[in-house]
């Protein structure tokens, strides 16, 4: 439900920080030159108390310690990893393996990367980890950074709203489906990355937003979904091949559909405390 509308000049960051700290699901967006804060109906009473304190100037900083006292950026990273352990399980292996997968962009496949690629489906029946592990392999800094940004933006919503275990189950399901679909479409090849999972998370959130339109946990900014879908359709035309850039489009479509299907069977639970 819509709780407040305020001027764009008003700083809602302290209020949003306290809403996060209180475990109140919310979203802030711009509409017709105004800032709008939405929360679930179940949280309206608690959120209203924080809004009243914010308006009266009685809302202290959610994190009173300075960055220096808290240990700086490294501590903030550790806090983020602790807050979203599912994302940490997903992103840390990708970062660790990046030096070993980068060489594949030059056609060089080391023994570690070779052990993680989905070379063919018959091999995967004997070595089943290959059905999932290509999602951790990236071929450039841009490839890793873009995929990580999408997974963080979409995955944190699901982990905070549905739980770490559920997010990891989704990742396994969407990762396996996207890799298998790509393997069937292109045959054995050097493909990998978290983009199939990213599109799976997008598909899940899009369907959940339709199933539970009043739940702000699953609401995406229209531009985020539209831009990702636009890239998906555009890249599927093969336009990137003109520039010598191969895109695993089948993995993207497989991820999107697998995420949407998973959302159809997801329970419509109340907000997690």
Beta strands, then each sheet from edge to edge (+ up, - down):
strand 1: 2-7
strand 2: 26-31
strand 3: 34-39
sheet 1: 1+ 3- 2+
end
